[in-house]
Amino acid sequence: MSEKDSKNCCDVCRKPAKQFCSSCKAVFYCSRECQKRGWKEHKTKCKCFSIQIHPGFGRHLVATRDIKAGEVVLKEGPLLVGPKQKSPGICLGCHRPAKDYRCSNCHFPLCGPSCQRTKYHKDECEILSRANVSISLEEGTKLVPALSSIMALRVLMTRKKEPRTWEIINTMQDHVSDIKGGELYQYFETNVVDFLKKKAHYDEAEENTILKVCGILTTNAFEVKHNGSKVRGLYSSASKMAHSCTANTKHVFEEDLTIVVIATVPITKGTSITTNYSQVLWNTMARRQHLKMLKFFLCTCPRCSDATELGTQFSTLLCDECGSTILSREPLNLDAPWVCSKCSHSLTPKQVRWGDAVLYRELREMDKISPKSLENFLEKYKKALHSQNRFFVEAKYALIKLYGNSPNCRYRDMSRTQLENKVNWCRGLLDLSAVLDPGMSLLRGSLLFELQAGIVALAKHLLSNDIITTDGAKDYMKEAGEVLQEATTILNHEPDMRDGGLNDRLSKLAEELEI
């Protein structure tokens, strides 16, 4: 038998084999029957990645073979799920938004008696009852400090209840030394450590252990939507993905909170499998500040290292003296000045941060029911912000989603300028996403969906006003069909879209456009 044939032996019966596991492509089988027989043992090893040690990342996932765009990289259920570090009132039994009911024993919010006995709450209830708290939920979405300790308590309780789970969680990165010297320390001391030790009289863990758990949760937990509430979950393998501001994966959550990590671009063998710990549509200053505060590192990736953010001008300002671009002289130095590319005008980092804070607050507080306020924002700052500046992009993206989708801005009521803006902005943001969030990303899928709708609406408008011919309209419709096909391929990765959501959106769109 040749060396090649000896390698391609059935993993079960050792006969020559040509079929291989479609997922890891690492083992061969001579038949479907042998593959079924071997699955029980192989399923624990069937992965397209390995866990390796990097001097900067620590433990991270590395592709053990070439991975195609759209391919599932990993799929796993949560180790634990619970309220976020800062959470509004939610039921501790099912995580739905809290109502008026309270647990008869601990007085924490629940939906009703049935939630008092769920796996999430029944074990913690006895400990929480010692705290003797009174929680008011009259403020609706107001944060409830008493819920800050719940997820930490659930982790601590695994030491006795589920030692294998604790063993996995206890090896996760915690950054305790960074926490003790940072802004989060006092918050954890007051809302988690003191609550558990002094109010709930929880004596089964020392202060350092509780702080370590807080660090593990801050560093590793994913935000998950569960029964209408934003909570957080811990995942064994997914937590080890390294960060990149231009990640090569996206992730979605199934109804049972299983995380599914999907490659958005081809990942070559030996490449780190990455996710974005921050937000794609934040500029470098915001991303790095966020990562430093909550993930305890300052990113130095190619995007963060480039003042133009890989040529996208996502942080770029305009000089009020000559109109040229203003960029950070050293983007990796938070204290570096921002200077004009032509004249001597400059800004201090403090001025730039203050300006970003003002713009962020203005957009957050803006009335987005009708497009006028967003359109006015673009007009107001067109001489201060580059057309691809983060805040301009945010306003344009909000308008893209508002145009045609809001009762106050139906396609039939939109002007030619608004329709053309929607189409042009979609194309511009697609070019942007190709750099910042490349491949089969949710951002690209969403923009493609809005683009095809805009193309159809614009074609109808132009045709009805005799600006284009019927043949010209067919060209528009042909492009819209091609764009929709790609959008569908990407959006079908999203569980809510795959399970009928996309068809519902298409039906509503067809009704709105009368097609």
C-alpha positions as CSV (number, residue, x, y, z in Angstrom):
1,M,0.0,0.0,0.0
2,S,1.4,3.4,-1.0
3,E,2.0,6.2,1.6
4,K,-1.1,8.1,0.2
5,D,-3.3,5.0,0.5
6,S,-2.2,4.4,4.0
7,K,-3.2,7.9,5.0
8,N,-6.7,7.5,3.4
9,C,-7.8,4.6,5.5
10,C,-11.3,4.3,6.9
11,D,-11.2,5.7,10.5
12,V,-13.4,2.8,11.6
13,C,-12.5,-0.4,9.7
14,R,-9.1,0.7,8.3
15,K,-10.0,-0.2,4.7
16,P,-9.0,2.1,1.8
17,A,-11.4,5.1,1.8
18,K,-12.1,8.0,-0.5
19,Q,-14.9,9.7,1.5
20,F,-14.0,12.1,4.2
21,C,-15.7,14.1,7.0
22,S,-17.2,17.1,5.2
23,S,-16.6,19.3,8.3
24,C,-13.0,18.8,9.4
25,K,-11.8,16.9,6.3
26,A,-9.3,15.3,8.6
27,V,-10.6,11.7,8.7
28,F,-11.8,9.2,6.0
29,Y,-14.5,6.7,5.8
30,C,-15.1,3.8,3.3
31,S,-18.9,4.0,3.6
32,R,-21.8,5.9,5.1
33,E,-22.3,3.1,7.6
34,C,-18.7,3.5,8.9
35,Q,-19.2,7.2,9.2
36,K,-22.3,6.7,11.3
37,R,-20.5,4.2,13.5
38,G,-17.5,6.5,14.1
39,W,-19.5,9.7,14.7
40,K,-20.0,9.2,18.4
41,E,-16.2,9.3,19.0
42,H,-15.3,11.7,16.1
43,K,-17.9,14.4,16.9
44,T,-15.8,15.5,20.0
45,K,-12.8,16.0,17.7
46,C,-14.5,17.3,14.5
47,K,-13.2,20.8,14.2
48,C,-11.7,23.0,11.5
49,F,-9.5,24.8,14.1
50,S,-7.0,24.2,16.9
51,I,-6.4,26.2,20.0
52,Q,-2.9,27.7,20.0
53,I,-0.9,30.2,22.2
54,H,0.0,33.6,20.8
55,P,2.3,36.0,22.6
56,G,-0.2,38.8,22.2
57,F,-3.6,37.1,22.0
58,G,-3.0,34.3,24.5
59,R,-5.1,31.3,23.6
60,H,-6.8,31.7,20.2
61,L,-8.4,29.7,17.4
62,V,-6.3,28.9,14.3
63,A,-7.7,27.3,11.1
64,T,-6.4,23.8,10.6
65,R,-7.5,23.8,7.0
66,D,-8.8,26.3,4.4
67,I,-12.3,27.5,5.3
68,K,-14.7,28.8,2.7
69,A,-16.7,32.0,3.1
70,G,-20.2,31.1,4.4
71,E,-18.9,27.9,6.1
72,V,-19.8,27.2,9.7
73,V,-16.6,27.4,11.8
74,L,-18.0,26.2,15.1
75,K,-21.4,25.6,16.7
76,E,-21.8,25.2,20.5
77,G,-24.3,25.8,23.3
78,P,-23.7,28.2,26.2
79,L,-22.0,27.1,29.4
80,L,-24.1,29.7,31.3
81,V,-26.5,32.5,30.5
82,G,-27.6,35.4,32.7
83,P,-28.2,39.2,33.1
84,K,-25.7,41.7,31.7
85,Q,-23.4,43.6,34.0
86,K,-25.8,46.5,33.8
87,S,-29.3,45.2,33.2
88,P,-32.8,46.5,33.3
89,G,-35.4,44.4,35.2
90,I,-35.7,40.9,33.7
91,C,-37.2,37.7,34.9
92,L,-34.5,35.5,36.4
93,G,-36.3,32.4,35.3
94,C,-36.6,33.0,31.6
95,H,-35.0,36.4,31.0
96,R,-38.1,38.0,29.6
97,P,-38.6,41.7,30.5
98,A,-39.8,41.9,34.1
99,K,-43.4,42.5,35.0
100,D,-44.9,43.0,38.5
101,Y,-44.4,39.5,39.8
102,R,-41.7,38.8,42.4
103,C,-40.3,35.5,43.6
104,S,-42.1,34.5,46.8
105,N,-38.8,33.5,48.4
106,C,-36.1,36.0,47.3
107,H,-38.3,38.8,46.0
108,F,-36.3,39.1,42.7
109,P,-38.3,39.7,39.5
110,L,-39.9,36.7,37.8
111,C,-42.7,36.2,35.2
112,G,-44.7,34.0,37.6
113,P,-44.6,30.9,39.8
114,S,-43.5,28.6,37.0
115,C,-40.3,30.6,36.5
116,Q,-39.5,30.2,40.2
117,R,-38.6,26.5,39.5
118,T,-36.6,27.0,36.3
119,K,-33.0,25.8,36.0
120,Y,-31.8,29.4,35.9
121,H,-33.3,30.5,39.2
122,K,-34.0,27.6,41.5
123,D,-30.5,27.1,42.8
124,E,-29.6,30.8,43.3
125,C,-32.9,31.6,45.0
126,E,-31.9,30.5,48.4
127,I,-28.7,32.6,48.4
128,L,-30.5,35.7,47.0
129,S,-33.2,35.4,49.6
130,R,-30.6,36.2,52.3
131,A,-30.1,39.7,50.8
132,N,-33.7,40.7,51.6
133,V,-33.8,43.2,48.8
134,S,-36.7,45.2,47.4
135,I,-36.5,45.9,43.7
136,S,-38.6,48.6,42.1
137,L,-39.3,48.2,38.4
138,E,-41.6,51.3,38.0
139,E,-39.0,53.0,35.8
140,G,-39.4,50.4,33.0
141,T,-36.0,50.1,31.3
142,K,-34.1,51.6,34.2
143,L,-31.0,49.6,35.2
144,V,-31.3,47.4,38.3
145,P,-28.0,47.3,40.2
146,A,-29.1,44.2,42.2
147,L,-29.0,42.1,39.0
148,S,-25.3,42.9,38.4
149,S,-24.3,40.0,40.7
150,I,-26.5,37.3,39.2
151,M,-24.3,36.0,36.4
152,A,-21.2,36.0,38.7
153,L,-23.2,34.0,41.3
154,R,-24.3,31.5,38.6
155,V,-20.7,31.0,37.7
156,L,-19.5,30.6,41.3
157,M,-22.3,28.0,41.9
158,T,-20.9,25.7,39.2
159,R,-17.9,24.9,41.4
160,K,-20.1,22.5,43.4
161,K,-23.0,21.9,41.0
162,E,-21.2,21.5,37.7
163,P,-17.4,21.1,38.4
164,R,-16.6,20.4,34.7
165,T,-18.2,23.7,33.7
166,W,-16.3,25.5,36.4
167,E,-13.1,23.9,35.2
168,I,-13.6,25.3,31.7
169,I,-14.6,28.8,32.9
170,N,-11.8,29.0,35.5
171,T,-9.2,28.7,32.7
172,M,-10.6,31.7,30.8
173,Q,-8.7,35.0,30.8
174,D,-9.7,37.3,33.6
175,H,-7.5,40.5,33.6
176,V,-7.9,40.8,37.4
177,S,-4.8,42.9,37.8
178,D,-6.1,45.3,35.1
179,I,-9.5,45.5,36.9
180,K,-7.9,46.4,40.2
181,G,-6.2,49.3,38.6
182,G,-9.1,50.5,36.5
183,E,-12.5,52.1,36.3
184,L,-14.5,48.9,36.8
185,Y,-13.0,48.0,40.2
186,Q,-15.3,50.1,42.3
187,Y,-18.3,49.0,40.3
188,F,-17.6,45.3,40.9
189,E,-16.7,45.9,44.6
190,T,-20.0,47.7,45.3
191,N,-22.5,45.8,43.0
192,V,-21.0,42.3,43.0
193,V,-18.5,41.6,45.8
194,D,-20.3,43.6,48.6
195,F,-23.7,42.5,47.5
196,L,-22.7,38.8,47.6
197,K,-20.5,39.0,50.7
198,K,-22.3,41.5,52.9
199,K,-26.0,41.4,51.8
200,A,-26.4,37.8,50.6
201,H,-23.8,36.5,53.1
202,Y,-22.3,34.3,50.4
203,D,-19.2,32.8,52.1
204,E,-18.3,30.1,49.5
205,A,-15.9,32.3,47.6
206,E,-13.3,34.8,48.6
207,E,-13.2,38.4,47.2
208,N,-10.4,37.6,44.8
209,T,-12.3,34.7,43.3
210,I,-15.5,36.8,42.9
211,L,-13.4,39.6,41.2
212,K,-11.8,36.9,38.9
213,V,-15.2,35.8,37.8
214,C,-16.2,39.4,37.1
215,G,-13.1,39.6,35.0
216,I,-13.9,36.4,33.1
217,L,-17.4,37.6,32.3
218,T,-16.3,41.0,31.2
219,T,-13.5,39.6,29.0
220,N,-15.3,36.6,27.5
221,A,-19.1,36.9,27.6
222,F,-21.1,37.4,24.5
223,E,-24.2,39.6,24.4
224,V,-27.2,37.4,23.5
225,K,-30.9,38.2,22.9
226,H,-33.0,35.7,24.9
227,N,-36.8,36.0,25.0
228,G,-36.7,39.6,24.1
229,S,-34.0,40.7,26.6
230,K,-30.3,41.4,26.1
231,V,-28.4,39.0,28.4
232,R,-24.9,37.5,28.3
233,G,-23.6,34.0,27.7
234,L,-20.3,32.2,28.2
235,Y,-19.1,29.9,25.4
236,S,-16.2,27.6,25.7
237,S,-14.5,27.7,22.2
238,A,-16.1,30.9,20.8
239,S,-14.6,32.9,23.8
240,K,-11.2,32.1,22.4
241,M,-11.6,33.9,19.1
242,A,-9.0,36.7,18.8
243,H,-10.1,40.3,18.1
244,S,-9.8,42.1,14.8
245,C,-11.3,45.4,13.7
246,T,-11.8,43.7,10.3
247,A,-12.8,40.2,11.5
248,N,-13.1,37.2,9.3
249,T,-16.2,35.7,10.9
250,K,-19.7,36.7,12.1
251,H,-21.8,34.9,14.7
252,V,-25.5,34.3,15.1
253,F,-27.5,32.7,17.9
254,E,-30.1,30.0,17.5
255,E,-33.3,30.0,19.5
256,D,-31.8,27.7,22.1
257,L,-28.8,30.2,22.4
258,T,-26.4,28.0,20.5
259,I,-23.8,30.2,18.9
260,V,-23.0,29.6,15.3
261,V,-19.7,31.2,14.0
262,I,-19.6,31.6,10.2
263,A,-16.7,32.6,8.0
264,T,-17.4,35.8,6.2
265,V,-14.4,35.6,3.9
266,P,-12.1,32.6,3.0
267,I,-9.8,31.7,5.9
268,T,-6.6,30.0,4.9
269,K,-5.0,27.2,6.9
270,G,-2.8,28.6,9.7
271,T,-4.8,31.9,9.9
272,S,-6.2,33.2,13.2
273,I,-10.1,33.0,13.4
274,T,-11.2,36.4,14.5
275,T,-14.3,38.3,15.7
276,N,-14.8,42.0,16.4
277,Y,-15.0,42.7,20.2
278,S,-16.1,46.3,19.4
279,Q,-18.4,47.8,16.7
280,V,-17.6,47.9,13.0
281,L,-19.2,51.3,12.6
282,W,-17.2,53.0,15.3
283,N,-14.1,55.0,14.6
284,T,-10.6,54.2,15.8
285,M,-10.8,56.5,18.9
286,A,-14.1,55.0,20.1
287,R,-13.1,51.4,19.4
288,R,-9.7,51.6,21.1
289,Q,-11.3,53.4,24.2
290,H,-13.9,50.7,24.4
291,L,-11.4,47.9,24.1
292,K,-9.1,49.4,26.7
293,M,-11.9,49.9,29.2
294,L,-13.8,46.5,28.8
295,K,-11.2,44.2,27.2
296,F,-8.1,45.6,28.8
297,F,-6.0,46.1,25.7
298,L,-5.3,48.7,23.0
299,C,-5.8,47.4,19.5
300,T,-2.8,47.8,17.1
301,C,-4.4,46.1,14.1
302,P,-3.8,47.6,10.5
303,R,-7.1,49.5,10.7
304,C,-6.3,51.1,14.0
305,S,-2.7,51.9,12.9
306,D,-3.8,53.8,9.8
307,A,-5.0,57.3,10.3
308,T,-7.3,57.0,7.3
309,E,-8.7,53.6,8.6
310,L,-7.5,51.7,5.5
311,G,-8.4,54.5,3.2
312,T,-12.0,54.8,4.3
313,Q,-11.6,58.2,6.0
314,F,-13.8,56.9,8.8
315,S,-12.3,59.2,11.4
316,T,-11.5,62.1,9.1
317,L,-12.5,65.7,9.9
318,L,-12.5,68.7,7.7
319,C,-10.4,71.8,8.4
320,D,-12.6,74.9,9.1
321,E,-9.7,77.1,7.9
322,C,-9.0,75.6,4.4
323,G,-11.4,72.6,4.0
324,S,-8.7,70.0,3.8
325,T,-8.6,66.8,5.8
326,I,-7.6,66.6,9.5
327,L,-6.2,63.3,10.8
328,S,-4.4,62.1,13.8
329,R,-0.7,62.4,13.5
330,E,-0.2,59.1,15.4
331,P,-3.4,57.1,15.5
332,L,-2.0,54.6,18.1
333,N,-1.2,57.5,20.5
334,L,-4.3,58.7,22.2
335,D,-2.6,61.9,23.1
336,A,-1.3,62.8,19.6
337,P,-2.5,66.0,17.9
338,W,-4.8,66.0,14.9
339,V,-3.4,68.1,12.1
340,C,-4.6,69.5,8.8
341,S,-3.0,68.0,5.6
342,K,-2.5,71.4,4.1
343,C,-2.4,74.3,6.5
344,S,-1.0,74.7,10.0
345,H,-4.4,74.2,11.8
346,S,-4.5,71.5,14.4
347,L,-6.8,70.1,17.1
348,T,-6.0,68.6,20.5
349,P,-7.2,65.0,21.2
350,K,-9.4,66.5,23.9
351,Q,-11.1,68.7,21.4
352,V,-11.7,65.7,19.0
353,R,-13.1,63.5,21.9
354,W,-15.4,66.3,22.9
355,G,-16.6,66.8,19.4
356,D,-17.2,63.0,19.0
357,A,-19.2,63.0,22.2
358,V,-21.4,65.9,21.0
359,L,-22.1,64.2,17.7
360,Y,-22.7,60.9,19.3
361,R,-25.2,62.4,21.7
362,E,-26.9,64.5,19.0
363,L,-27.5,61.4,16.9
364,R,-28.7,59.3,19.9
365,E,-31.2,61.9,21.0
366,M,-32.5,62.7,17.5
367,D,-36.1,62.1,16.4
368,K,-35.7,59.3,13.8
369,I,-39.4,58.9,13.0
370,S,-39.1,61.1,9.9
371,P,-36.0,61.7,7.8
372,K,-35.9,65.5,8.2
373,S,-33.7,65.6,11.3
374,L,-31.1,63.2,9.8
375,E,-31.1,65.1,6.5
376,N,-30.5,68.3,8.4
377,F,-27.7,66.6,10.3
378,L,-25.9,65.9,7.1
379,E,-26.4,69.4,5.8
380,K,-25.3,70.9,9.2
381,Y,-21.9,69.1,9.3
382,K,-21.0,68.8,5.7
383,K,-18.2,71.3,6.1
384,A,-16.9,69.8,9.3
385,L,-17.0,66.0,8.6
386,H,-15.6,64.0,5.7
387,S,-18.4,62.4,3.7
388,Q,-17.3,59.0,5.0
389,N,-16.7,60.0,8.6
390,R,-18.3,57.7,11.1
391,F,-21.1,60.0,12.1
392,F,-22.0,60.8,8.5
393,V,-22.1,57.1,7.7
394,E,-24.3,56.5,10.8
395,A,-26.7,59.2,9.6
396,K,-26.7,57.8,6.1
397,Y,-27.3,54.3,7.2
398,A,-30.2,55.4,9.4
399,L,-31.7,57.2,6.5
400,I,-31.2,54.2,4.2
401,K,-33.2,52.1,6.7
402,L,-35.8,54.8,7.2
403,Y,-36.4,55.6,3.5
404,G,-39.3,53.3,2.3
405,N,-39.6,51.5,5.6
406,S,-41.2,54.1,7.8
407,P,-44.9,55.0,7.7
408,N,-43.7,58.6,7.6
409,C,-41.5,58.0,4.5
410,R,-43.2,55.6,2.1
411,Y,-41.5,54.9,-1.2
412,R,-44.5,56.3,-3.0
413,D,-44.0,59.6,-1.2
414,M,-40.3,59.9,-1.7
415,S,-38.7,62.5,-4.0
416,R,-36.3,61.5,-6.8
417,T,-33.5,63.0,-4.8
418,Q,-34.3,60.8,-1.8
419,L,-34.6,57.7,-3.9
420,E,-31.3,58.5,-5.6
421,N,-29.6,59.2,-2.3
422,K,-30.8,55.9,-0.9
423,V,-29.3,54.0,-3.9
424,N,-26.1,56.0,-4.0
425,W,-25.5,55.8,-0.2
426,C,-26.1,52.0,-0.3
427,R,-23.4,51.7,-3.0
428,G,-21.1,53.9,-1.0
429,L,-21.6,52.0,2.2
430,L,-21.1,48.7,0.4
431,D,-17.7,49.9,-0.8
432,L,-17.0,50.9,2.8
433,S,-18.1,47.5,4.2
434,A,-15.9,45.7,1.7
435,V,-13.0,47.2,3.6
436,L,-14.2,47.3,7.2
437,D,-16.6,44.3,7.3
438,P,-15.7,42.3,4.2
439,G,-17.4,39.3,2.7
440,M,-20.7,37.8,3.8
441,S,-21.2,40.2,6.8
442,L,-24.6,41.1,8.1
443,L,-23.8,44.8,7.2
444,R,-23.3,43.8,3.6
445,G,-26.4,41.7,3.5
446,S,-28.6,44.4,5.0
447,L,-27.2,47.1,2.6
448,L,-27.8,44.8,-0.4
449,F,-31.4,44.2,0.7
450,E,-32.0,48.0,1.0
451,L,-30.2,48.6,-2.3
452,Q,-32.4,46.3,-4.3
453,A,-35.5,47.9,-2.8
454,G,-34.1,51.3,-3.7
455,I,-33.3,50.4,-7.2
456,V,-36.8,49.0,-7.8
457,A,-38.5,52.1,-6.2
458,L,-36.2,54.5,-8.3
459,A,-37.0,52.6,-11.5
460,K,-40.7,52.9,-10.9
461,H,-40.4,56.6,-10.1
462,L,-38.3,57.3,-13.2
463,L,-40.6,55.2,-15.5
464,S,-43.8,56.8,-14.2
465,N,-42.4,60.3,-14.9
466,D,-41.2,59.2,-18.4
467,I,-37.5,59.7,-17.5
468,I,-36.6,56.2,-18.6
469,T,-38.1,53.8,-21.0
470,T,-39.6,50.3,-20.3
471,D,-36.4,48.8,-21.6
472,G,-34.4,51.1,-19.3
473,A,-36.6,50.0,-16.3
474,K,-35.8,46.3,-17.2
475,D,-32.1,47.0,-16.7
476,Y,-32.8,48.4,-13.3
477,M,-34.9,45.4,-12.4
478,K,-32.3,43.0,-13.6
479,E,-29.7,44.6,-11.4
480,A,-32.2,44.5,-8.5
481,G,-32.7,40.8,-9.0
482,E,-29.0,40.1,-8.9
483,V,-28.5,42.2,-5.8
484,L,-31.4,40.5,-4.0
485,Q,-30.0,37.1,-4.8
486,E,-26.7,37.9,-3.0
487,A,-28.6,39.6,-0.1
488,T,-30.7,36.5,0.4
489,T,-27.6,34.2,0.5
490,I,-26.1,36.3,3.2
491,L,-29.3,37.1,5.2
492,N,-30.3,33.4,5.3
493,H,-27.6,32.9,7.9
494,E,-29.7,34.9,10.3
495,P,-32.1,32.6,12.2
496,D,-34.9,35.2,12.2
497,M,-34.5,35.8,8.5
498,R,-34.2,32.1,7.6
499,D,-37.3,31.1,9.6
500,G,-39.7,33.3,7.5
501,G,-38.4,36.8,8.4
502,L,-36.9,37.4,5.0
503,N,-40.1,36.3,3.1
504,D,-42.1,38.6,5.4
505,R,-39.9,41.5,4.5
506,L,-40.1,40.7,0.8
507,S,-43.9,40.5,0.9
508,K,-44.2,43.8,2.7
509,L,-41.8,45.4,0.2
510,A,-43.7,44.0,-2.8
511,E,-46.9,45.4,-1.3
512,E,-45.3,48.8,-0.7
513,L,-43.9,49.0,-4.2
514,E,-47.1,47.5,-5.7
515,I,-45.2,44.8,-7.6
